[in-house]
Amino acid sequence: MITLVRRVTAVCALGAALAACGTAEAPRTARPAPAAPTSAGPSRPPTLAPGPAGLTPVFSHGPRSAGKVVALTFDADMTAGQGPRAAAGERFDNPRLIAALRALRVPATVFMTGRWAEEYPEQARAIGRDPLFEVANHSYSHYAFTGDCYGLPTVSGERMRADVERAYGAFRKAGVADPVPYFRFPGGCYDRRALKAIAAAGVTAVQWDVVSGDAFATDADAVARQVGEGVRPGSVVVLHCTRSAAPVTERAVRMVVPELRRRGFRFVKVSELIGRVAP
């Protein structure tokens, strides 16, 4: 059973970088993925059936009764307007985090903005070609798809689908192999209009049920504790792959992974969780 974002109370300290808000949607059933967006490449992982009136389906966690699996997801955030900050030396990447996931052999889903892929094409390509990971869409610009979303700039309704598809184009240009047809709204903010606007892109919107609290955090122990306390079978955990905005994520992951494995959890990609949804 898929429930959507009831658990936003702890989220809204994330501010302009990235947090979580959403609306509830009815459970969906899994179906084979439609043809991915024309610029998305040949990837055909499972997606969810469209919602009422053909709205984009929304997924927040897998079945609770299908085993102790958990998906760690990492938002690689960079807005369209942050180029000058990157040029001045601010780091929106986190190579040590990716290296830690590889060393720990943890599969993960990276929700990447197109602007991030443009800024770090070699890293984007390496992540996309590593079978340990899957690259999903986090918009091109990281502009909000609703108003009043943690101070993020907004993208107009008529530009929403184009923003999603532009990100896939940026992935293709960077050499990302087979990005998956999953989309995470910037800030986690969406409404009916946004779900309708991107429906033709053929994506499943992916939210989460566990907020790590890593954005702007300075205490890795607190982040690890929050994740550990929140994880249940089928959970999707939201973390960040942005060094300047989430500086303790790597250390937190190095604590979380062995602890969850000790508790019997196995790490999977989002595609595996969606594939577990009962028809």
N, C-alpha and C positions, 0 to 999 in steps of 0.2 A: 504494500500500500504506500502510495506516495503522498506525503503531506508536504505542504509548502510553508513558507517561511513564517512560523509562529514565533521563532526564537530570536527575534531581532533586538531584544532589549539590551543585550551586551554589546551589540554591534556598533551602535551609533556613536562611539567615540572615535571612529576611524577618520572623521573629517574629510577634507577635500580629496584625500587619496583614495578612498576605496572602502566601502563598507557594505552594509547589507541591508537592503530593504526590498520587499517584494509583496506580491499579493497571492492569495490562495487560489489554487486551481484544483480541479477534480483529478483523481487518479487517471493515468493513461496506460495503455497497453503497448508493449513493445512490438515493433514491426521492422522489417528490413528497411534499411535507409533508402530514401529516394536518391535520385542522382544528386550528387553534391553540387553546390553552386559551381557555375562554369569555371570559375577560377580556383576551385578548391582541390582539384586533382581527383584521382580515382578512388580515394578512400571510401569504403562502404561499411563502416561499423553500424551497429544497431542504433536506431533513433526511436522516438516515441510517436505514436499516432497523433495527428493534429487534434487540438482541443475543439470545444464548441465553436461553430461558425468558422472552422478552419484556422483558429488562432494557433500561434506557435505554442507547442507543448512545453511544459516546465517540469523539471526534475530536480528534486532536492536530496533524496537519499534512496538507497536500494532497499530490498525487502529485509525486514528485521529477522526473519526466520530462515534465511538461506545461508547461514554460516557466518563466522566471525571474520568478515572482510571489511576493509576500510579504504577509501580513496583519499589520498592527499592531493590537493590541487593548489597550484601556485599561480597567482596573477602577476604577469610580467607587465607592469603598468608604465605607460609614458603617454602624456597627452600630446596632441598635435602642436601645442604652444610651448613645449618645454625644451625645444632644441637649443636655445641660447643657454639654458642652465646646463645642459649636457656639454655644450662647447666650453663652458667655463669650468668644467671638471666634475660636476655632480654625476654620480654613478646611479643609473637606473637598472643596472644589471646586478647579478650576484653569482659570479662563476664558482665561488667556493661552495655555495649551496648546491649547485648542480653537481659539483664534484663529490660532495658529501652523499647525495642521493645515489650516485654511481657506486661509491665505495660501499655503501650500505645495501646496495642492490634493491632499491625501493622503486617500483614502478610509480609513475606519477603523470598527472595531466597538467600541462602548462597552458593557461589561458593568456594568450599573448596579444598585445595590441599591434596593429600594423606599424605604428610609429616606432615601437620598440624594435620590431624586426628590421626596420630601416636603419635604426641607430646601431644595432648590433647584429648585422647580417651573418657574420661567421658563427656567432653563438646560436642564433636562431636556426641556422642550417644544421649545426651539430646536434642540437636538441631534437630537431625534427627527424634526423636520420638515425637517432639512437633508438633501438627497439624497446628500451626501457621506458621511453616517454611517448606521449602523444601530444601534439600541439593543437589547441582549440582556439577559437576566435573570441577576443575580448574587445572587439570593435577596432577601427583604425585609430580613432582620435582620443579615446577614453573620455569623450564628452557624454554627459548624461542623456538618457533617453526619456527622462521625465524632468519636470521642474523641481526645484528645491531638493536637490540630491547632493547634500554635503558640500555645497558650494562649487560643484563642478560646473563648467560651462555646459550648455545644452546643445544638442543637435536637433534640427527641425524635423518634424514628422515626415516630410517628403524626402529627407536625406538619410533616414535611418537605414533603410535597406542598402543604399549605396555605401554607407559607412561600413556596414558588415562586409559587403563584397569587396570594398577597397582593401580591407585587411587581408582577405584571401589573396588579392593581387600582390600585396606586399610580401606575403609569405612565399608566393611563387617566385617573385623576383629574387628573394633572398636564398632560394634553393631549398625551402622547407619541403620535405617529402610527405605527401599525403596528409595534410591537416584534416582533422576530423570535423564533421558537421555539428559541432556543439558550440554554443555561444553563451557567454556570461555578460550580462548587462553591466556596464561601468557603475560602480557603487552598489551593484545588486538592485538598482532601482528600475522598476518597470510598471506599466499599467496596461490596460486593454488596448489602448491606441498603439503602444510600442509592440505588443504581441501581434497585432494585426499588421503593422507596418513591415515587420521582417518575416512574415509567414512565407512569402514567396522565395526566400533565401533557402528554405528547406532545412533549417537548423532546429535542434532541440536546445532550449534555454536551460542552462544548468546553474542552479543555486547551490545551497549547502544546508546542512543542519548543525554543523559545529563551527563556531567562530573561534579562531585561534587567538585573536587579540594581538597579533604580531605587528600590525601597522603602528609605527612610531613607538613601539615598546622598547624599553631598555633593560628589562629583566627576563632573560631567557627561561629561568626557572618558572616564572609566573605563566609564560606562554605555554610551556610544556605541561604544566599542571592543568591549565584550562583545557587544553586539547585532551589530555588523558581523562579528565573528569567528564568531558562531553561525549566522547566516542561511544557509539553503540554499534551492533552489527549493521552493516550497510551504510555507515555514515560517510558523508562527504565533508571533508575539512577544508576550509578556505585559509590559505596562507599567502605570502607574497614573495616574489622573486625580484625585489627592488631594494638594492642595498641601502640607498639613502633614506628610504621611507620605512624599511623594516630591517634594521641592522642586526637583530639578534636571532633571526629566523634559522640560520644555519645551526647555531648552538642549540636552539630549541629542538630542531629536528633530530639532532644527534642524541638527545635525551628521550624524545618521544618514541622513536623507532624501536629501540631495544625494550622499552617498557611495554609497548603494545604487543610486541612479539612474545614477551614473557607471559602476557595475558592470553595468548593464543590467537591474536589477530594476524591476518595475512593482508598485505598491501596489494591493491589492484588499481588499474586505471578506471576512469569514469565509464569507459566503453564496456568494461566487464560488468559493472554494476547495472548499467542500463540493460544489458543483455540478460540480466537475471530477473527482470521484471516479468511476472507471470502474465501470460496472455489472457 
